[in-house]
Amino acid sequence: MFRAIGNILILITLVGMLTPAAIGLLFFYPFCPKVCYAISDYIVNVCARRVFAIMSVYKKFRLSFSKDNFENLPEQFIIVSNHQSLLDIPIFMNFFKGRDVRFVAKDTLGKNYIPLVGPMLKSHGHCFIPRKGGTSLVMQRIDSFAKRCLKNKWNPVIFPEGTRSKTGALGKFYSAGFRRISDSTKLPVAICVVDDGYKINDIQRVMENMHKINYRAKLLKICPPPATKEEQIALLEEAQTLMQEQLDKWRSGAEA
């Protein structure tokens, strides 16, 4: 009973904090992109941290960030990571705080009928991949996104699995999107890994499992820009191996 009351109070608090920003985005998005961009910045840089703080205090939600080697990050880079929940997006925004990150995501996230999320991601210039439309359209979207990243000094984030893992197990890695961004930007690559997000990948599980979560993120390796298709594929294979090794360490308790 007390947990249910706590969940209700948290929901009320979060809704009260985020509703004005959501309404502002919906109202201004059709005709005032600069205002939407400013609202989106406020959500990313202020609201997201407050949301995590509220969850930490009232639900014992924990964030564990390993930033070893951060001092060696170049000015601009591609981020490659596994994918477990929609929270991966604000997690990486928080993990790479101070650096602009932009995501390659399915176009369903960009729909206006998803409160807050769709207008925010669209106004911030993220890349939306259509479920239907063919390879040509997908590559056009990625090429346009890569150009925006270079122009604006953004760091593109791509999840080679292409979808969220419901069990936390690494899925098959697809190389086409990564190779296209790599070819277009010629940027170094930061290999990262996250864990525990799969335990809260829907609303019901968020309420049930939030107090059990230690959402981890770690920078595993910084790689030079791969020059050929073979090097790109080899990099993804190495990334998958490094991610699996780190997940095994966390889950076995070998590394806190």
ROSE-126135 format. One record per residue: x, y, z of N, C-alpha, C in turn; residue number from 1; residue in one letter. Coordinates in Angstrom, 2 decimals, padded with zeros to 5 digits. Atoms other than C-alpha are relative to their C-alpha. Layout:
ROSE-126135
      nc1      nc2      nc3     cac1     cac2     cac3      cc1      cc2      cc3    k  r
        X        Y        Z        X        Y        Z        X        Y        Z  NUM  a
...
END
This chain:
ROSE-126135
      nc1      nc2      nc3     cac1     cac2     cac3      cc1      cc2      cc3    k  r
   000.83  -001.21   000.00   000.00   000.00   000.00   000.86   001.26   000.00    1  m
  -000.85  -001.18  -000.08   002.73   002.45   000.95   000.76   000.20  -001.31    2  f
  -000.69  -000.12   001.28   004.58   001.66  -002.28  -000.94   000.58  -001.05    3  r
   000.97  -000.52   000.96   001.40   002.34  -004.29  -000.21   001.50   000.21    4  a
   000.16  -001.43  -000.30   000.92   005.68  -002.52   001.23   000.77  -000.48    5  i
  -001.23  -000.65   000.46   004.56   006.52  -003.22   000.03   000.15  -001.50    6  g
   000.04  -000.07   001.46   004.12   005.71  -006.90  -000.93   001.10  -000.48    7  n
   000.96  -001.04   000.38   001.09   007.96  -007.13   000.58   001.39   000.23    8  i
  -000.59  -001.30  -000.32   002.91   010.84  -005.44   001.10   000.36  -000.99    9  l
  -001.05  -000.25   000.97   005.88   010.46  -007.78  -000.59   000.38  -001.35   10  i
   000.64  -000.32   001.28   003.61   010.43  -010.83  -000.57   001.40   000.00   11  l
   000.56  -001.34  -000.09   001.84   013.55  -009.65   001.09   001.06  -000.09   12  i
  -001.11  -000.94   000.03   005.16   015.30  -009.06   000.60   000.14  -001.39   13  t
  -000.59  -000.02   001.33   006.57   014.33  -012.44  -000.92   000.65  -001.02   14  l
   000.96  -000.61   000.92   003.41   015.25  -014.31  -000.05   001.51   000.20   15  v
   000.03  -001.43  -000.28   003.31   018.62  -012.57   001.23   000.73  -000.51   16  g
  -001.24  -000.63   000.44   006.93   019.31  -013.47   000.12   000.04  -001.51   17  m
  -000.23   000.12   001.43   006.83   018.17  -017.09  -001.14   000.52  -000.87   18  l
   001.16  -000.41   000.80   003.33   019.20  -018.20   000.18   001.37  -000.64   19  t
  -000.17  -001.30   000.66   004.14   022.91  -018.79   000.94  -000.06  -001.21   20  p
  -000.93   000.12   001.12   007.11   021.96  -020.99  -000.67  -000.73  -001.17   21  a
   000.67   000.76   001.05   005.00   019.42  -022.91  -001.02   000.88  -000.74   22  a
   000.98  -000.89   000.61   002.24   021.98  -023.51   000.70   001.06  -000.86   23  i
  -000.76  -001.00   000.75   004.80   024.57  -024.59   000.51  -000.54  -001.32   24  g
  -000.50   000.61   001.23   006.32   022.21  -027.13  -001.12  -000.20  -001.01   25  l
   001.12   000.24   000.91   002.95   021.24  -028.59  -000.52   001.30  -000.60   26  l
   000.55  -001.29   000.45   001.87   024.88  -028.83   000.94   000.69  -000.98   27  f
  -000.93  -000.79   000.81   005.06   026.38  -030.32   000.61  -000.76  -001.17   28  f
  -000.73   000.76   001.01   006.33   023.52  -032.48  -000.37   000.36  -001.45   29  y
   000.33  -000.23   001.41   004.35   024.32  -035.66   000.59   001.29  -000.58   30  p
  -000.37  -001.30   000.57   005.60   027.92  -035.97   001.17   000.70   000.68   31  f
  -001.08  -000.70  -000.70   008.43   028.75  -033.55   001.08  -001.00   000.45   32  c
  -000.99   001.03  -000.33   011.33   026.26  -033.70   001.03   000.46   001.03   33  p
  -001.00  -000.47  -000.96   013.70   028.48  -031.69  -000.51  -000.13   001.44   34  k
   000.58   000.14  -001.34   011.34   028.51  -028.71  -000.02  -001.47   000.39   35  v
   000.02   001.44  -000.28   010.92   024.73  -028.99   001.38  -000.52   000.33   36  c
  -001.36   000.42  -000.28   014.67   024.30  -029.07   000.39   000.39   001.42   37  y
  -000.31  -000.46  -001.35   014.98   026.36  -025.89  -000.73  -000.84   001.05   38  a
   000.76   000.84  -000.93   012.24   024.34  -024.18   000.63  -001.38   000.08   39  i
  -000.64   001.32   000.01   013.92   021.10  -025.25   001.31   000.02   000.78   40  s
  -001.23  -000.14  -000.79   017.23   022.33  -023.82  -000.32   000.00   001.49   41  d
   000.41  -000.04  -001.41   015.43   023.05  -020.54  -000.37  -001.40   000.50   42  y
   000.38   001.38  -000.38   013.98   019.52  -020.49   001.24  -000.85   000.20   43  i
  -001.21   000.83  -000.04   017.37   017.93  -021.20   000.92   000.38   001.15   44  v
  -001.01  -000.45  -000.94   019.52   020.07  -018.93  -000.51   000.24   001.41   45  n
   000.55  -000.29  -001.33   017.15   020.78  -016.04  -000.98  -001.08   000.44   46  v
   001.05   000.94  -000.41   014.10   018.54  -016.00   000.52  -001.42   000.17   47  c
  -000.49   001.38  -000.06   015.95   015.29  -016.72   000.75  -000.25   001.31   48  a
  -000.74   000.18  -001.25   018.29   015.79  -013.75  -000.93   000.00   001.20   49  r
   000.96  -000.03  -001.10   015.37   016.65  -011.50  -000.80  -001.29   000.07   50  r
   000.73   001.27   000.02   013.49   013.55  -012.62   000.84  -001.10   000.64   51  v
  -000.88   001.02  -000.58   016.47   011.34  -011.77   000.17   000.22   001.50   52  f
  -000.15  -000.29  -001.43   016.87   013.11  -008.42  -001.25  -000.44   000.78   53  a
   001.25   000.40  -000.65   013.19   012.54  -007.55  -000.07  -001.52   000.10   54  i
   000.04   001.46  -000.03   013.42   008.87  -008.50   001.02  -000.57   000.98   55  m
  -001.03   000.46  -000.94   016.60   008.53  -006.46  -000.47   000.12   001.44   56  s
   000.42  -000.24  -001.37   015.07   010.00  -003.32  -001.18  -000.88   000.38   57  v
   001.25   000.67  -000.38   011.64   008.37  -003.43  -000.10  -001.46  -000.43   58  y
   000.07   001.39   000.48   012.29   005.12  -005.31   001.33  -000.72   000.10   59  k
  -001.32   000.61  -000.16   015.95   004.44  -004.47   000.64  -000.36  -001.35   60  k
  -000.56   000.19   001.33   016.73   004.58  -008.19   001.44   000.51  -000.01   61  f
  -001.41  -000.38  -000.02   020.49   004.66  -008.72   000.56   000.12  -001.41   62  r
  -000.77  -000.14   001.22   022.74   005.87  -011.52   001.46  -000.24   000.34   63  l
  -001.43   000.26  -000.19   026.28   004.50  -011.75   000.70   000.26  -001.33   64  s
  -000.69  -000.38   001.23   028.40   006.23  -014.37   001.51  -000.22   000.17   65  f
  -001.44   000.20   000.02   031.95   005.07  -015.13   000.58   000.84  -001.13   66  s
  -000.50  -000.95   000.98   033.73   007.94  -016.85   001.52  -000.05  -000.16   67  k
  -001.42   000.17   000.27   037.26   006.57  -016.96   000.26   000.24  -001.48   68  d
  -000.40  -000.26   001.38   038.99   007.77  -020.12  -000.78   001.14  -000.65   69  n
   000.76  -001.12   000.57   036.56   010.68  -020.59   000.93   001.13  -000.44   70  f
  -000.92  -001.10   000.34   039.51   013.07  -020.65   000.64  -000.21  -001.37   71  e
  -000.58   000.29   001.32   040.64   011.36  -023.87  -001.01   000.08  -001.13   72  n
   001.01  -000.13   001.05   037.39   011.91  -025.73   000.35   001.15  -000.93   73  l
  -000.25  -001.09   000.95   037.89   013.93  -028.92  -001.13   001.03   000.04   74  p
   001.01  -001.06   000.02   035.92   017.07  -029.67  -001.34  -000.53  -000.47   75  e
   001.23   000.55   000.57   033.37   015.10  -031.68   000.20  -001.47  -000.31   76  q
  -000.14   001.45   000.15   032.66   011.38  -031.96  -001.37  -000.64  -000.19   77  f
   001.20   000.83   000.10   030.10   008.68  -032.73  -000.07  -000.87   001.25   78  i
   000.20   000.86  -001.16   028.63   006.81  -029.75  -000.74  -001.25  -000.45   79  i
   000.63   001.29   000.31   027.82   003.12  -030.19  -000.30  -000.70   001.32   80  v
   000.38   000.62  -001.27   025.90   001.33  -027.43  -001.08  -001.06  -000.23   81  s
   001.18   000.88  -000.05   023.50  -001.48  -026.61  -001.21   000.83   000.40   82  n
   001.25  -000.76  -000.20   019.86  -000.49  -026.10  -000.97  -000.83   000.82   83  h
   000.87   000.77  -000.89   017.53  -001.51  -023.27  -001.33   000.68   000.32   84  q
   001.27  -000.67  -000.32   014.86   001.15  -022.67   000.01   001.41  -000.56   85  s
   000.08  -001.39   000.45   013.61   004.58  -023.67   000.80   000.92   000.90   86  l
  -000.81  -000.81  -000.91   015.47   005.89  -020.63   001.45   000.08  -000.45   87  l
  -001.37  -000.10   000.51   018.71   005.21  -022.52   000.26   001.39  -000.57   88  d
  -000.19  -001.33   000.59   018.14   008.55  -024.25   000.36   001.03   001.07   89  i
  -000.43  -000.95  -001.03   018.10   010.76  -021.11   001.22  -000.47   000.78   90  p
  -001.20   000.50  -000.68   020.73   008.46  -019.56   001.25   000.49  -000.73   91  i
  -001.19  -000.45   000.74   023.20   009.26  -022.34   000.12   001.52  -000.03   92  f
  -000.08  -001.46  -000.10   022.28   012.94  -022.27   000.63   000.41   001.32   93  m
  -000.57  -000.27  -001.31   023.17   012.86  -018.58   001.45  -000.47   000.07   94  n
  -001.35   000.59  -000.02   026.24   010.63  -019.03   001.00   000.91  -000.72   95  f
  -000.87  -000.88   000.78   027.70   012.96  -021.67  -000.39   001.47   000.22   96  f
   000.41  -001.36  -000.33   026.56   016.12  -019.90   001.08   001.00  -000.42   97  k
  -000.95  -000.98   000.49   028.17   019.17  -021.46   000.35  -000.20  -001.46   98  g
  -000.21   000.27   001.42   028.32   017.58  -024.90  -001.36  -000.29  -000.64   99  r
   001.27   000.21   000.68   025.46   017.62  -027.39  -000.03  -001.37  -000.65  100  d
   000.16   001.30   000.62   024.30   014.13  -028.27  -001.34  -000.04  -000.73  101  v
   001.21   000.15   000.79   021.72   013.23  -030.91  -000.14  -001.47  -000.40  102  r
   000.26   001.42   000.12   020.08   009.87  -031.51  -000.59  -000.39  -001.34  103  f
   000.69   000.65   001.11   019.14   007.63  -034.39  -001.08  -000.87   000.63  104  v
   001.11   000.69  -000.65   015.68   006.37  -033.42  -001.10  -000.31  -001.01  105  a
   001.14   000.31   000.85   012.56   004.84  -034.90  -000.94   001.20  -000.09  106  k
   000.82  -001.19   000.22   010.16   007.38  -036.37  -001.23   000.07   000.90  107  d
   001.16  -000.04  -000.90   007.39   006.36  -033.96   000.27   000.92   001.20  108  t
  -000.32  -000.90  -001.12   009.24   008.33  -031.25  -000.20   001.46  -000.36  109  l
   000.14  -001.39   000.42   008.92   011.47  -033.32  -001.43   000.44  -000.24  110  g
   001.40  -000.35   000.24   005.14   011.38  -033.55  -000.48   001.00   001.05  111  k
   000.52  -001.03  -000.92   003.35   014.36  -032.01  -000.94  -000.57   001.04  112  n
   000.95   000.55  -000.96   000.89   012.04  -030.28   000.71  -000.61   001.21  113  y
  -000.74   000.41  -001.19   003.67   010.96  -027.89   000.34   001.25   000.78  114  i
  -000.19  -001.27  -000.71   003.52   013.76  -025.29   001.46   000.23   000.39  115  p
  -001.33  -000.45  -000.40   006.76   015.64  -024.71   001.10  -000.59  -000.87  116  l
  -001.12   000.67   000.65   009.01   013.05  -026.37   000.11   000.38  -001.47  117  v
  -000.05  -000.26   001.43   008.08   013.53  -030.03   000.43   001.41  -000.36  118  g
  -000.39  -001.37   000.33   008.17   017.34  -030.24   001.41   000.37   000.47  119  p
  -001.33  -000.32  -000.51   011.31   017.50  -028.08   001.09  -000.57  -000.92  120  m
  -001.01   000.63   000.86   013.26   015.03  -030.23   000.04   000.66  -001.38  121  l
   000.04  -000.64   001.32   012.10   016.67  -033.46   000.62   001.39   000.04  122  k
  -000.54  -001.36  -000.08   012.95   020.19  -032.31   001.50   000.00   000.24  123  s
  -001.44   000.11  -000.25   016.42   019.01  -031.25   000.75  -000.63  -001.17  124  h
  -000.68   000.45   001.21   017.15   017.52  -034.67   000.49  -001.42   000.00  125  g
  -000.39   001.39   000.00   017.38   013.82  -033.90  -000.41  -000.67  -001.32  126  h
   000.25   000.71   001.26   017.24   011.26  -036.72  -001.08  -001.05   000.19  127  c
   001.10   000.95  -000.10   014.02   009.32  -037.25   000.01  -000.93  -001.21  128  f
  -000.06   001.01   001.05   014.19   006.08  -039.21  -001.40  -000.58  -000.20  129  i
   001.34   000.53   000.25   010.89   005.07  -040.88  -000.03  -001.52   000.01  130  p
   000.17   001.45   000.03   009.63   001.54  -040.34  -000.26  -000.49  -001.43  131  r
   000.29   000.34   001.38   008.43   001.56  -043.93   000.53   001.12  -000.89  132  k
  -000.48  -001.03   000.91   009.80   003.39  -046.93   001.22  -000.42  -000.79  133  g
  -001.11   000.51   000.79   012.74   001.37  -048.13   001.35   000.51   000.46  134  g
  -001.38  -000.31  -000.39   016.51   001.50  -047.75   000.41   001.39  -000.46  135  t
  -000.39  -001.30   000.54   016.87   004.61  -049.93  -000.42   001.14   000.91  136  s
   000.49  -001.04  -000.89   014.72   006.75  -047.64   000.76   000.00   001.31  137  l
  -000.76   000.10  -001.25   016.50   005.46  -044.54   001.37   000.64  -000.14  138  v
  -001.35  -000.54   000.20   019.91   006.34  -045.96  -000.03   001.50  -000.23  139  m
   000.15  -001.45   000.16   018.69   009.79  -047.00  -000.13   000.69   001.35  140  q
   000.18  -000.56  -001.34   017.57   010.43  -043.43   001.34   000.02   000.76  141  r
  -001.27   000.10  -000.73   020.91   009.25  -042.04   001.02   000.98  -000.57  142  i
  -000.93  -000.96   000.61   022.91   011.33  -044.54  -000.29   001.42   000.46  143  d
   000.39  -001.34  -000.46   020.95   014.45  -043.60   000.37   000.20   001.47  144  s
  -000.34  -000.05  -001.42   021.43   013.67  -039.91   001.51   000.17   000.19  145  f
  -001.46  -000.09  -000.11   025.19   013.19  -040.36   000.48   001.40  -000.32  146  a
  -000.39  -001.37   000.35   025.48   016.59  -042.05  -000.33   000.96   001.13  147  k
   000.37  -000.87  -001.12   023.59   018.26  -039.19   000.94  -000.18   001.18  148  r
  -000.92   000.27  -001.11   025.85   016.56  -036.66   001.33   000.71  -000.21  149  c
  -001.27  -000.66   000.28   029.01   017.83  -038.36  -000.12   001.51   000.10  150  l
   000.20  -001.44   000.00   027.62   021.32  -038.80  -000.15   000.56   001.40  151  k
   000.34  -000.51  -001.33   026.38   021.68  -035.22   000.87  -000.55   001.13  152  n
  -000.90   000.59  -001.00   029.17   019.75  -033.45  -000.75  -000.95   000.93  153  k
   000.72   000.99  -000.79   026.71   017.10  -032.27   000.73  -001.34  -000.06  154  w
  -000.56   001.35  -000.05   027.75   013.60  -031.29  -001.12  -001.01  -000.24  155  n
   001.09   000.93   000.31   025.54   011.00  -032.99   000.09  -001.27   000.83  156  p
   000.10   001.25  -000.76   024.38   008.01  -030.94  -000.79  -001.00  -000.83  157  v
   000.71   001.04   000.74   023.43   004.78  -032.67   000.01  -001.29   000.79  158  i
   000.15   001.30  -000.66   022.15   001.51  -031.24  -000.02  -001.07  -001.09  159  f
  -000.06   000.97   001.13   023.29  -001.24  -033.65  -001.03  -001.12   000.09  160  p
   001.03   001.03  -000.11   020.70  -003.66  -032.25  -001.28   000.41  -000.71  161  e
   001.17  -000.52   000.72   018.04  -001.43  -033.78  -001.28   000.03   000.81  162  g
   001.19   000.01  -000.84   015.54  -002.10  -031.00   000.42  -000.30   001.43  163  t
  -000.32   000.22  -001.41   015.37  -002.38  -027.22  -000.01  -001.49   000.34  164  r
  -000.04   001.37  -000.50   016.34  -005.63  -025.54  -000.94  -000.13   001.19  165  s
   000.97   000.18  -001.08   013.48  -006.85  -023.35   000.56  -000.84   001.15  166  k
  -000.57   000.89  -001.01   015.70  -009.28  -021.45   001.38   000.45   000.48  167  t
  -001.35  -000.42  -000.33   019.00  -007.41  -021.29   001.07  -000.71  -000.79  168  g
  -000.96   000.71   000.84   020.65  -009.91  -023.64   000.31   000.82  -001.25  169  a
  -000.37  -000.71   001.21   022.59  -008.39  -026.51  -000.65  -000.66  -001.21  170  l
   000.58   000.52   001.23   020.78  -008.76  -029.81   001.00   000.05  -001.14  171  g
  -000.83  -000.06   001.19   022.15  -009.02  -033.31   000.34   001.45  -000.32  172  k
  -000.43  -001.34   000.39   024.16  -005.97  -034.40  -000.15   000.16  -001.52  173  f
   000.16  -000.33   001.41   023.24  -004.38  -037.74   000.97   001.13  -000.33  174  y
  -001.10  -000.92   000.27   026.00  -002.44  -039.43  -000.35   001.15  -000.93  175  s
   000.24  -000.96   001.09   024.31  -000.43  -042.20  -000.08   001.45   000.49  176  a
   000.14  -001.37  -000.50   023.32   002.64  -040.16   001.31   000.56   000.51  177  g
  -001.28  -000.45  -000.51   026.62   002.84  -038.36   000.98   000.29  -001.12  178  f
  -000.94  -000.20   001.10   028.61   002.44  -041.56  -000.31   001.27  -000.77  179  r
   000.39  -001.20   000.75   026.63   005.19  -043.24   000.42   001.26   000.77  180  r
  -000.41  -001.16  -000.81   027.22   007.64  -040.37   001.51   000.12   000.02  181  i
  -001.46  -000.03  -000.03   030.87   006.66  -040.19   000.56   000.50  -001.33  182  s
  -000.46  -000.46   001.31   031.34   007.15  -043.94  -000.23   001.50  -000.18  183  d
   000.38  -001.40   000.22   029.60   010.53  -043.81   000.75   000.97   000.92  184  s
  -000.59  -000.91  -000.98   031.33   011.95  -040.73   001.50  -000.19   000.21  185  t
  -001.42   000.32  -000.24   034.75   010.21  -040.51   000.40   000.30   001.44  186  k
  -000.26  -000.32  -001.40   034.51   010.58  -036.72   000.52  -001.21   000.77  187  l
  -000.37   001.09  -000.91   036.17   008.53  -033.96  -001.26  -000.59   000.62  188  p
   001.14   000.73  -000.55   033.94   006.05  -032.16   000.22  -000.27   001.49  189  v
  -000.01   000.31  -001.43   033.17   005.83  -028.43  -000.94  -001.18   000.24  190  a
   000.79   001.20  -000.28   032.02   002.33  -027.48  -000.47   000.07   001.45  191  i
   000.58  -000.10  -001.34   029.65   002.41  -024.48  -000.90  -001.20   000.27  192  c
   000.92   001.07  -000.37   027.44  -000.01  -022.59  -000.89   000.50   001.13  193  v
   000.94  -000.31  -001.09   024.35   000.36  -020.38  -000.60  -001.31   000.50  194  v
   000.67   001.19  -000.52   022.58  -002.09  -018.12  -001.03   000.39   001.05  195  d
   001.12  -000.07  -000.93   019.49  -002.52  -015.94  -001.23   000.70  -000.57  196  d
   001.14  -000.67   000.59   017.27  -000.49  -018.24  -001.10  -000.95  -000.44  197  g
   001.00   000.97   000.47   015.54  -003.63  -019.52  -001.01  -000.35   001.08  198  y
   000.91   000.32  -001.10   013.97  -004.06  -016.08  -001.15   001.02   000.12  199  k
   001.04  -001.04  -000.07   011.91  -000.88  -016.59  -000.35   000.50  -001.40  200  i
   000.25  -000.41   001.38   011.11  -000.92  -020.29  -001.48   000.16  -000.34  201  n
   001.37  -000.41   000.20   007.37  -000.35  -019.81  -000.52   000.60   001.30  202  d
   000.50  -000.76  -001.14   005.19   001.69  -017.44  -000.20  -000.87   001.23  203  i
   000.27   000.87  -001.14   004.14  -001.22  -015.26   001.30  -000.41   000.69  204  q
  -001.27   000.43  -000.58   007.71  -002.42  -014.77   000.75   001.17   000.64  205  r
  -000.61  -001.17  -000.64   008.85   001.13  -014.01  -000.47   000.11   001.43  206  v
   000.55  -000.13  -001.34   006.53   001.24  -011.03   000.40  -001.17   000.90  207  m
  -000.31   001.19  -000.79   007.34  -002.31  -009.93   001.49  -000.10   000.36  208  e
  -001.42   000.31  -000.15   011.10  -002.32  -010.34   000.91   001.20   000.24  209  n
  -000.85  -001.18  -000.09   012.32   001.28  -010.00   000.94  -000.05   001.20  210  m
  -000.81   000.03  -001.21   013.58   000.69  -006.46   001.11  -001.03  -000.07  211  h
  -001.02   001.03   000.14   015.68  -002.25  -007.69   001.10   000.39  -001.00  212  k
  -000.83  -000.33   001.15   017.47  -000.37  -010.45   001.29   000.70   000.39  213  i
  -001.27  -000.71   000.00   021.12   000.58  -010.64   000.38   000.17  -001.47  214  n
  -000.17  -000.23   001.43   021.21   002.06  -014.13   001.46   000.36  -000.26  215  y
  -001.43  -000.18   000.22   024.81   001.70  -015.27   000.28   000.46  -001.43  216  r
  -000.51  -000.39   001.31   026.63   003.37  -018.14   001.52   000.11   000.10  217  a
  -001.46  -000.01  -000.04   030.29   003.00  -019.01   000.57   000.23  -001.40  218  k
  -000.77  -000.17   001.22   032.66   004.22  -021.69   001.07  -001.10  -000.04  219  l
  -000.89   001.16   000.07   034.55   001.09  -022.79   001.28   000.26  -000.78  220  l
  -001.17  -000.19   000.85   036.87   002.25  -025.52  -000.25   001.14  -000.98  221  k
   000.05  -001.03   001.03   037.63   005.14  -027.87   000.81  -000.50  -001.19  222  i
  -000.65   000.56   001.19   038.46   004.00  -031.40   000.20   001.08  -001.06  223  c
  -000.18  -000.94   001.11   039.92   005.95  -034.33  -001.04  -000.25  -001.09  224  p
   001.00   000.19   001.06   037.67   006.46  -037.35   000.34  -001.20  -000.88  225  p
  -000.27   001.12   000.90   037.37   003.20  -039.29   000.01   000.47  -001.45  226  p
  -000.20  -000.53   001.34   038.57   003.74  -042.85  -000.70  -000.79  -001.08  227  a
   000.59   000.87   001.03   036.97   000.83  -044.69  -001.22  -000.72   000.57  228  t
   001.15   000.80  -000.44   033.86  -001.31  -044.57   000.44  -001.12   000.93  229  k
  -000.51   001.10  -000.82   035.93  -004.15  -043.15   000.36   000.49   001.40  230  e
  -000.34  -000.56  -001.31   037.24  -001.93  -040.36  -001.25   000.38   000.79  231  e
   001.25  -000.35  -000.67   033.72  -000.71  -039.58  -000.67  -001.24   000.59  232  q
   000.62   001.25  -000.48   032.38  -004.26  -039.29   000.82  -000.58   001.15  233  i
  -000.87   000.51  -001.07   035.40  -005.30  -037.20  -000.19   000.80   001.28  234  a
   000.22  -000.84  -001.18   034.80  -002.35  -034.88  -001.29  -000.39   000.71  235  l
   001.26   000.40  -000.61   031.18  -003.37  -034.32   000.12  -001.37   000.67  236  l
  -000.20   001.30  -000.62   032.25  -006.94  -033.64   000.76   000.14   001.32  237  e
  -000.74  -000.25  -001.24   034.76  -005.69  -031.07  -000.90   000.66   001.03  238  e
   000.92  -000.68  -000.92   032.10  -003.41  -029.57  -000.94  -001.00   000.66  239  a
   000.91   001.00  -000.55   029.71  -006.33  -029.12   000.72  -000.88   001.02  240  q
  -000.78   000.81  -000.94   032.44  -008.39  -027.46   000.27   000.75   001.29  241  t
  -000.29  -000.81  -001.19   033.42  -005.57  -025.10  -001.25   000.22   000.85  242  l
   001.27  -000.19  -000.73   029.78  -004.90  -024.18  -000.37  -001.26   000.77  243  m
   000.38   001.25  -000.65   029.12  -008.56  -023.43   000.92  -000.30   001.19  244  q
  -000.93   000.22  -001.11   032.25  -008.83  -021.29  -000.34   000.88   001.19  245  e
   000.33  -000.91  -001.10   031.23  -005.77  -019.27  -001.33  -000.39   000.66  246  q
   001.28   000.45  -000.57   027.65  -006.99  -018.83   000.21  -001.22   000.89  247  l
  -000.28   001.20  -000.80   028.99  -010.33  -017.59   000.65   000.37   001.33  248  d
  -000.67  -000.43  -001.23   031.22  -008.56  -015.04  -001.01   000.61   000.97  249  k
   001.00  -000.64  -000.87   028.37  -006.42  -013.72  -000.94  -001.03   000.60  250  w
   001.04   000.93  -000.45   025.90  -009.27  -013.51   000.54  -001.12   000.90  251  r
  -000.60   001.02  -000.86   028.33  -011.66  -011.86   000.45   000.59   001.34  252  s
  -000.48  -000.66  -001.21   029.23  -009.08  -009.22   001.50   000.18   000.03  253  g
  -001.45  -000.14   000.06   032.86  -009.09  -010.36   000.42   001.46  -000.03  254  a
  -000.27  -001.44   000.03   032.63  -005.33  -010.84  -001.21   000.73   000.53  255  e
   001.11  -000.74  -000.61   030.50  -003.00  -008.72  -000.56   001.02  -000.95  256  a
END
